Amino acid sequence: MFDKLIAVNDHWAAEGMARQVLAEENRFYGGVADADTGIAWPTHTGTQMVMAFWACALSSPASRFYRDEAMLERLELASSFMLRFQHDDGTISPGWTNLHSPPDTGFVVVGLAQVLELLNRQEWELLAQTRTNLRRFLERAVPAMTTGGCHTPNHRWVLSAALGFLYQLTGEPELKERAEQWLAEGIDLTPDGEWTERSNGIYNGVSDVMLYHAAELFDRPELLEPVRRNLRMMAYLIHPDGEVVTDYSGRQDFGSKFDMSSYHFVSLLMASQDRDPFFAALAKLAGEALDHPGAGPNNSLLGCLLRPELLDGSVEPGPLPEEYRVIINGDFSREHYLAEMARAGHGGRIYHSRLHPEFGAPVARERSGITSTTVMAETNAFFALRHGQAKLLAVGVGSSFEPGYVKMNGMEELEDGYRMFGVESKGYYAPIPSNQLPQSASESVSPWYLLPHQLREVTHLQGHRVGVELRRTADGYTLRVVCQKPDPLLTQISFVFGRDGEFQGGELEKADIGTQWWKDGTVRYASGGDWIELDGGAHEHMAKSIRNVPLPSDCKTLIVNLLTPYDRTFHIRLSSDEGQGGATE
């Protein structure tokens, strides 16, 4: 594994050199230009990330860039760039978001502190200026870390880790005191190991590695327990090809392709910490997928150069689950916590972030052979199915009632599948009582936004309930979708497939870019020798789309147009029965 880490790092170290801004008259001189925007950013996914590549290469005798003075010059230029782009208040600004950002600065602090530690171990006088620059950056960041706030749940753990590294560096007590304030808010993790943001592709791993750092730096071993739980959960959120389940994420990894590589470093840490073959197996799987060193704070090679014991092979990998049926958060008392929300006093509003009320919603996972199934609540899609290379990425119900996607609010496990339901309500609002109107209501201008809308009584409240049943069959599944609403509501059931396959059969007609009406007949979607076959199409209205129901243009989507009331059953057959009726855990 070490040889692979070195080879991967050398590749990206060279690639980063090709993107460094070397024109002295350029305002971004010394920074590494972002591949997408062409601008150099002082971030943990920008210049600081590449600095870690260079520091690892310069420090490892196995690298072809070991003690390379040309690369050392590049690293020193980059460290000067970081100082120039650090504001007087100690923060940095990613130009694409979050100006003067304490959490983004925290990400950088965690990365640069490890880089500085690695460089301090090198007996090479030419590193002196770079070391000085890095230490200066970190010391200047102290005020931002001791006073700065966050946006998202995981930012609290990023800031805690950053405070820990700065406390280790400077010993200033206010750093530890600030970290204790963040940690006092408690851990936002369900008993089954799911973080608030449900971000299997990105932010789970961020929370895990940052809490590990905080646990180590502040001698808080109890902070490792959430890391253990999340890593154990992740073993059930991996498709047979190694791709991670992102079908229900609450962040930007939603529906995007990710593997386990970002969990490599933290899995190594936990395998070494606990001497646990399970974590060693996760690290092995993540290492096999790894083709990039990682962002600044989560760089596997950097971590292993600082902790050589992580790759000593003393913990033999054990098995990971491959045949299972599980429900994550199936016993979580989510309704209890939601009922307490009114007492929090925020009125359901939060600025520059989200409350994530879907936290702890159930997710059913089945995997056997080449088949991997996900059934999920509180997200736009409630069902996804992978069968070899044939990928049904999402099935969702869109309705004109709200309008938008109908999210399934709950899940019941059946002997042969699952039952779900989504309930919505929508009403109208009466006049505000005259004795509760503001002064502006009697003036020449009465802005709508000055009226106390919360005081209006609701009239003519309407309800909308969609039920779903998914049941296993000998050759696949049946999917029944039911709504008994007597009023005619426009409804679309969307079946989103990967763009790599092709449709055969069925009565299809182009609706829009990437979408086709599935009017009738049996449709087969085939990719790479695997196929998924469906019947149950219908075309009861001509709408191409429903408001607030976005459909991806880079996929191949079949839409079934229905009017309420409806009771529709779809038969889903797979190209082989491998994967059906697998083991239960």
C-alpha positions in Angstrom: 0.0 0.0 0.0 2.8 2.4 0.8 4.2 2.0 -2.8 0.8 2.8 -4.2 0.5 5.9 -2.0 3.8 7.1 -3.1 3.0 6.6 -6.8 -0.3 8.3 -6.5 1.2 11.2 -4.6 4.0 11.6 -7.1 1.5 11.8 -10.0 -0.6 14.5 -8.4 2.5 16.3 -7.1 3.7 16.7 -10.7 0.2 17.6 -11.9 0.1 20.3 -9.3 3.4 21.8 -10.4 1.9 22.2 -13.9 -0.9 24.3 -12.5 1.1 26.6 -10.2 1.0 30.3 -11.1 4.6 31.4 -11.8 4.1 34.8 -13.3 5.3 37.3 -10.6 2.9 40.0 -11.9 -0.1 37.7 -11.4 -2.1 38.4 -8.2 -2.2 34.7 -7.6 1.5 34.2 -7.9 2.6 31.0 -6.1 -0.9 29.6 -5.8 -2.0 26.5 -7.6 -4.8 27.3 -10.1 -8.0 25.4 -9.7 -8.6 23.0 -12.7 -12.2 24.1 -13.0 -12.0 27.9 -12.6 -8.4 28.6 -13.4 -8.1 30.6 -10.2 -5.8 29.8 -7.3 -7.6 29.4 -4.0 -6.0 29.2 -0.5 -8.2 26.2 0.4 -7.9 22.6 1.6 -9.0 21.4 -1.8 -6.8 24.0 -3.6 -3.3 25.3 -3.0 -3.0 23.8 0.5 -3.9 20.4 -0.8 -1.1 20.5 -3.4 1.3 21.7 -0.8 0.7 18.5 1.1 1.5 16.5 -2.0 4.8 18.3 -2.3 5.7 18.1 1.3 5.1 14.3 1.2 7.2 13.9 -1.9 10.0 16.0 -0.5 10.0 14.0 2.8 9.9 10.5 1.5 13.0 8.7 0.2 10.7 6.5 -1.9 9.5 9.4 -3.9 11.1 10.5 -7.2 10.9 14.1 -5.9 12.7 13.4 -2.6 14.8 16.5 -1.7 14.0 17.9 -5.2 15.0 21.6 -4.9 12.8 22.7 -7.7 9.8 21.3 -5.9 11.0 22.8 -2.7 11.0 26.2 -4.4 7.4 25.6 -5.5 6.4 24.7 -2.0 8.0 27.9 -0.6 6.2 30.0 -3.2 2.9 28.4 -2.3 3.5 29.0 1.5 4.1 32.7 0.7 0.9 32.7 -1.4 -1.0 31.3 1.6 0.2 34.1 3.8 -0.7 36.8 1.3 -4.2 35.4 0.9 -4.8 35.1 4.7 -6.9 38.0 5.9 -5.9 40.2 8.8 -8.4 38.4 10.9 -6.7 35.1 10.3 -9.3 33.6 7.9 -9.2 32.7 4.2 -11.9 33.2 1.6 -12.8 30.5 -1.0 -13.9 32.8 -3.8 -16.6 30.5 -4.8 -18.3 30.6 -1.3 -17.9 31.6 2.3 -15.9 34.9 2.5 -13.7 35.3 5.6 -14.6 31.7 6.6 -13.6 30.3 10.0 -14.6 26.7 9.0 -12.7 26.8 5.7 -9.8 28.2 7.5 -10.2 25.3 10.0 -9.9 22.8 7.2 -6.7 24.5 6.1 -5.3 24.6 9.6 -5.8 20.8 10.1 -3.9 20.2 6.8 -1.1 22.7 7.3 -0.5 21.7 10.9 0.2 18.1 9.7 2.4 19.4 6.9 4.4 21.5 9.3 4.8 18.5 11.6 6.2 16.4 8.8 8.6 19.1 7.6 9.8 19.7 11.2 10.9 16.1 11.2 13.2 16.6 8.2 16.8 17.4 8.7 17.1 19.7 5.7 18.1 23.3 6.2 16.5 24.5 2.9 13.1 24.0 4.5 13.6 26.8 7.0 11.6 29.5 5.2 8.7 27.2 4.4 8.5 26.1 8.0 8.5 29.7 9.1 5.8 30.6 6.7 3.6 27.7 7.8 4.0 28.4 11.5 3.2 32.1 10.9 0.0 31.2 9.0 -1.1 28.9 11.8 -0.4 31.3 14.6 -2.2 34.1 12.7 -5.2 31.7 12.4 -5.6 31.5 16.2 -8.0 34.5 16.7 -10.2 33.2 13.9 -10.4 29.8 15.5 -11.1 31.1 19.0 -13.9 33.5 17.9 -15.2 32.1 14.6 -18.5 30.2 13.9 -19.7 27.7 11.5 -22.5 26.9 9.0 -23.0 23.2 9.0 -23.0 20.4 11.5 -19.7 18.9 10.4 -18.0 22.3 10.7 -18.1 22.0 14.5 -15.8 19.0 14.4 -13.6 20.6 11.8 -13.1 23.6 14.1 -12.6 21.4 17.1 -9.8 19.5 15.3 -8.2 22.8 14.1 -8.4 24.2 17.6 -6.6 21.0 18.8 -3.8 21.3 16.4 -3.3 25.0 17.3 -3.4 24.1 21.0 -0.7 21.5 20.4 1.4 24.1 18.5 0.9 27.1 20.9 -0.5 25.8 24.1 -2.8 28.8 24.4 -5.7 27.8 26.8 -8.4 29.7 25.0 -8.1 27.2 22.1 -9.0 24.3 24.3 -11.8 26.3 25.9 -13.3 27.0 22.5 -13.1 23.4 21.4 -14.9 22.4 24.6 -17.7 24.8 23.7 -18.2 23.1 20.3 -18.0 19.6 21.8 -20.5 20.5 24.5 -23.2 20.7 21.8 -23.2 16.9 21.7 -22.8 14.4 18.9 -25.3 14.5 16.0 -25.2 10.8 15.3 -27.9 8.1 15.4 -27.3 4.9 17.3 -26.8 3.1 14.0 -24.1 5.6 13.0 -25.6 8.1 10.7 -24.5 11.8 10.8 -27.0 14.7 10.4 -26.0 15.4 6.8 -26.4 11.7 5.6 -23.4 12.4 3.3 -21.8 9.0 2.6 -19.7 10.4 -0.2 -18.1 13.5 1.6 -19.1 14.7 5.1 -19.3 11.4 7.0 -15.6 10.9 6.3 -14.9 14.6 7.3 -16.7 14.2 10.6 -15.0 10.9 11.3 -11.4 12.1 10.7 -11.9 15.4 12.4 -13.4 13.8 15.6 -10.4 11.4 15.6 -8.0 14.3 15.6 -10.0 16.0 18.3 -10.1 12.9 20.4 -6.3 12.5 20.1 -5.3 16.1 20.6 -7.6 16.7 23.6 -7.3 13.2 25.1 -11.0 12.6 24.7 -11.2 8.9 23.8 -15.0 8.9 24.0 -15.0 10.9 20.8 -13.9 7.8 19.0 -17.1 6.0 19.6 -19.1 8.0 16.9 -16.3 7.3 14.5 -16.6 3.5 15.1 -20.4 3.6 14.7 -20.2 5.5 11.4 -17.5 3.3 9.9 -19.5 0.1 10.9 -22.6 1.6 9.2 -20.7 2.4 6.1 -20.0 -1.3 5.5 -23.7 -1.6 4.5 -23.6 1.4 2.1 -21.3 0.1 -0.5 -22.4 -1.4 -3.9 -20.7 -4.5 -5.2 -18.5 -2.5 -7.5 -17.2 -0.4 -4.6 -19.3 2.7 -5.2 -20.8 4.3 -2.2 -24.6 4.9 -1.8 -25.3 8.6 -2.2 -28.9 8.3 -3.3 -30.3 10.1 -0.1 -27.5 12.5 0.8 -28.4 15.9 2.3 -25.3 17.5 0.7 -23.7 18.0 -2.6 -22.6 14.4 -3.0 -26.3 13.5 -3.6 -26.6 11.1 -6.5 -23.0 11.6 -7.5 -20.3 8.9 -7.8 -18.0 8.3 -4.9 -16.0 5.4 -3.6 -14.6 4.6 -0.1 -11.2 6.2 -0.7 -11.9 9.2 1.6 -12.3 6.7 4.5 -8.9 5.2 4.0 -6.9 7.3 6.5 -9.5 7.2 9.3 -10.0 3.4 8.8 -6.3 2.9 9.2 -6.3 5.0 12.3 -9.2 3.0 13.8 -7.7 -0.3 12.8 -4.5 0.7 14.6 -6.3 2.2 17.6 -8.6 -0.8 18.2 -6.6 -3.6 16.6 -9.8 -4.4 14.8 -9.8 -6.6 11.6 -13.1 -4.9 10.5 -11.6 -1.5 10.3 -8.5 -3.0 8.6 -10.8 -4.5 6.0 -12.5 -1.1 5.4 -9.0 0.4 5.0 -8.1 -2.3 2.5 -11.2 -1.7 0.4 -10.7 2.1 0.6 -7.0 1.7 -0.4 -7.9 -0.4 -3.4 -10.1 2.4 -4.6 -7.7 5.2 -3.8 -6.4 7.1 -6.9 -5.8 10.5 -5.2 -4.0 11.4 -2.0 -7.0 13.2 -0.6 -7.8 16.7 0.4 -5.6 18.6 2.8 -6.8 17.4 6.2 -7.5 13.8 5.1 -4.3 12.9 3.1 -3.5 9.2 3.6 0.2 9.4 2.7 0.7 12.4 4.9 -1.0 10.6 7.8 1.1 7.5 7.2 4.4 9.4 7.0 3.5 10.9 10.4 2.4 7.5 11.7 4.4 4.7 10.0 2.8 2.1 12.2 -0.5 2.5 10.2 0.9 0.4 7.4 2.9 -2.2 9.3 0.3 -4.9 8.5 0.0 -6.0 12.1 -3.8 -6.0 11.9 -5.0 -8.6 9.4 -8.2 -7.5 7.5 -11.3 -9.5 8.3 -14.4 -10.0 6.1 -16.9 -7.3 5.1 -20.6 -8.0 4.7 -21.6 -8.9 1.1 -24.9 -10.6 1.6 -27.4 -8.8 3.8 -30.7 -7.1 4.5 -30.6 -4.3 7.0 -32.6 -1.2 8.0 -30.4 1.6 9.2 -32.2 3.8 11.8 -35.1 1.3 11.8 -35.5 1.7 15.6 -34.5 5.4 15.9 -37.1 7.4 17.7 -37.1 10.2 15.1 -40.7 11.3 15.8 -39.7 12.0 19.4 -36.9 14.4 18.4 -39.1 16.1 15.7 -41.8 16.7 18.3 -39.2 18.5 20.4 -38.2 20.9 17.6 -40.8 23.5 18.6 -39.1 23.9 22.0 -35.8 24.8 20.3 -37.1 28.3 19.7 -35.8 28.8 16.2 -39.2 28.6 14.6 -38.0 26.2 11.9 -35.5 28.7 10.5 -31.8 28.6 10.2 -29.6 30.9 8.2 -26.9 29.9 5.6 -27.5 26.2 6.4 -30.3 23.7 6.8 -32.0 22.1 9.9 -31.9 18.6 8.3 -35.2 17.3 9.7 -34.6 14.1 7.7 -31.9 13.2 10.2 -32.4 9.6 11.3 -34.9 8.7 8.6 -34.8 4.9 7.8 -32.8 3.5 5.0 -33.2 -0.2 3.9 -30.2 -1.8 2.3 -30.2 -5.2 0.5 -27.2 -6.7 -1.3 -26.5 -10.1 -2.7 -24.4 -11.1 -5.7 -24.5 -8.3 -8.3 -27.7 -6.8 -6.9 -27.7 -3.8 -4.6 -31.0 -2.2 -3.5 -31.7 0.9 -1.5 -35.1 2.0 -0.1 -35.1 5.3 1.7 -37.4 7.8 3.4 -37.3 11.6 3.5 -35.7 12.1 0.1 -36.9 12.8 -3.4 -36.3 9.2 -4.5 -37.5 6.3 -2.4 -36.0 3.4 -4.3 -32.8 2.7 -6.2 -31.5 -0.6 -7.7 -28.1 -1.7 -9.1 -27.9 -5.0 -11.0 -24.5 -5.4 -12.3 -23.9 -2.6 -14.8 -27.7 -1.9 -15.2 -28.4 0.9 -12.8 -31.9 2.2 -11.9 -30.6 5.2 -10.0 -33.8 6.6 -8.6 -37.6 6.1 -8.5 -39.7 9.0 -7.3 -43.2 10.3 -7.2 -43.9 13.9 -8.3 -47.2 15.5 -7.7 -48.9 18.9 -8.4 -50.4 18.9 -4.8 -47.5 20.8 -3.2 -46.1 20.8 -6.0 -42.9 18.7 -5.9 -41.6 15.3 -5.0 -43.6 13.4 -2.4 -41.1 12.3 0.3 -41.8 9.0 2.1 -42.2 9.8 5.8 -41.9 6.4 7.2 -41.1 2.7 6.5 -42.5 -0.6 7.7 -40.6 -3.8 7.1 -42.7 -6.6 5.6 -41.8 -10.3 5.4 -41.0 -9.9 1.7 -40.3 -6.2 1.4 -41.2 -2.8 2.6 -44.2 -0.5 3.0 -43.8 3.3 2.9 -46.0 6.3 2.9 -45.8 10.0 2.2 -48.2 12.5 3.7 -48.6 16.1 2.8 -51.0 18.9 3.8 -51.8 22.2 2.3 -54.4 24.8 3.3 -55.3 28.5 3.0 -54.9 31.4 5.4 -57.5 33.6 6.9 -57.3 37.4 7.6 -55.1 38.5 10.5 -57.3 39.6 13.4 -57.6 43.4 13.3 -56.3 43.8 16.9 -53.1 42.0 15.9 -52.3 44.0 12.8 -49.1 46.1 12.7 -49.2 49.9 12.4 -48.1 49.6 8.7 -51.5 48.0 7.8 -53.2 51.3 8.3 -50.6 53.4 6.5 -50.5 54.3 2.8 -48.2 51.3 2.1 -48.7 48.0 3.8 -45.9 45.6 2.8 -46.8 41.9 2.7 -43.6 41.0 4.6 -44.5 43.2 7.6 -47.7 41.3 8.3 -47.6 38.7 11.1 -48.5 35.7 8.9 -48.0 33.3 11.8 -51.2 34.5 13.3 -53.4 33.5 10.4 -55.8 30.7 10.9 -55.7 27.8 8.4 -58.8 27.1 6.4 -59.8 24.4 3.9 -56.9 22.2 4.9 -56.3 19.5 2.3 -54.4 16.2 2.6 -52.5 14.0 0.1 -51.2 10.6 0.9 -49.1 8.3 -1.3 -48.5 4.7 -0.4 -45.7 2.5 -1.7 -45.2 -1.2 -1.4 -42.0 -2.9 -2.6 -42.0 -6.7 -2.6 -39.4 -9.2 -3.6 -40.4 -11.8 -6.2 -38.6 -14.8 -7.7 -37.1 -12.7 -10.5 -37.0 -9.2 -9.1 -39.6 -7.0 -7.4 -43.1 -5.6 -7.6 -43.6 -1.9 -6.9 -47.1 -0.7 -6.1 -47.9 3.0 -5.8 -51.3 4.1 -4.6 -53.1 7.4 -4.0 -56.9 7.5 -3.3 -57.3 11.3 -3.6 -60.5 11.7 -5.6 -59.6 15.1 -7.1 -57.6 14.9 -10.3 -54.0 15.7 -9.4 -51.2 15.6 -12.0 -48.7 12.9 -10.9 -45.5 11.6 -12.4 -43.6 8.5 -11.4 -40.0 8.8 -12.6 -37.6 5.9 -13.3 -34.1 7.4 -13.6 -31.5 5.1 -15.3 -27.8 5.5 -15.9 -26.8 7.1 -19.2 -24.7 4.2 -20.3 -27.5 1.7 -21.1 -30.1 1.5 -23.8 -33.9 1.0 -23.8 -35.6 -1.8 -25.7 -39.3 -2.3 -26.3 -42.2 -0.5 -24.7 -44.2 2.4 -26.1 -41.9 5.4 -25.5 -42.0 9.0 -26.7 -39.6 11.8 -26.1 -40.9 14.2 -23.5 -37.9 16.5 -22.9 -34.1 16.4 -22.8 -33.1 13.1 -21.2 -36.8 12.1 -20.5 -39.3 9.9 -22.3 -42.9 9.2 -21.6 -43.4 5.5 -20.9 -46.9 5.0 -22.2 -47.3 1.3 -22.2 -45.6 -2.1 -22.7 -42.6 -3.9 -21.3 -39.3 -1.9 -21.3 -35.9 -3.4 -20.9 -32.9 -1.3 -19.9 -29.7 -3.1 -20.8 -26.1 -2.2 -20.0 -22.9 -4.3 -20.3 -24.8 -7.6 -20.5 -27.1 -7.0 -17.5 -30.6 -5.8 -17.7 -33.6 -4.6 -15.8 -37.0 -5.1 -17.3 -40.2 -3.2 -16.3 -43.9 -3.2 -17.1 -46.7 -0.9 -15.9 -46.3 2.2 -17.9 -49.2 4.7 -18.4 -50.0 8.0 -20.0 -53.1 9.7 -18.4 -52.0 13.3 -19.1 -49.6 15.1 -21.4 -47.4 17.2 -18.9 -43.7 17.0 -19.7 -42.8 17.9 -16.2 -44.3 18.9 -12.9 -43.2 22.1 -11.2 -40.5 21.6 -8.5 -39.8 18.1 -9.8 -36.3 18.4 -11.4 -35.2 15.5 -13.6 -31.5 15.0 -14.5 -30.7 15.7 -18.2 -27.5 13.5 -18.1 -29.5 10.4 -17.3 -32.1 8.4 -19.1 -35.5 8.9 -17.4 -38.8 7.2 -18.1 -41.9 9.1 -16.8 -45.3 7.6 -16.1 -48.1 10.1 -16.2 -50.9 9.4 -13.8 -54.0 11.2 -12.5 -55.4 10.6 -9.0 -56.9 8.4 -7.9 -54.5 5.7 -9.0 -53.3 2.2 -7.9 -50.4 1.2 -10.2 -48.2 -1.9 -9.9 -44.9 -2.1 -11.7 -43.1 -5.5 -12.2 -39.3 -5.2 -12.1 -37.4 -8.3 -13.4 -33.6 -8.8 -13.4 -31.5 -10.5 -15.9 -30.7 -13.3 -13.5 -32.0 -14.3 -10.1 -28.6 -13.9 -8.5 -28.9 -11.5 -5.7 -32.5 -12.3 -4.8 -33.3 -14.0 -1.4 -29.9 -13.2 0.1 -28.9 -13.7 3.7 -30.3 -11.5 6.5 -28.5 -9.7 9.2 
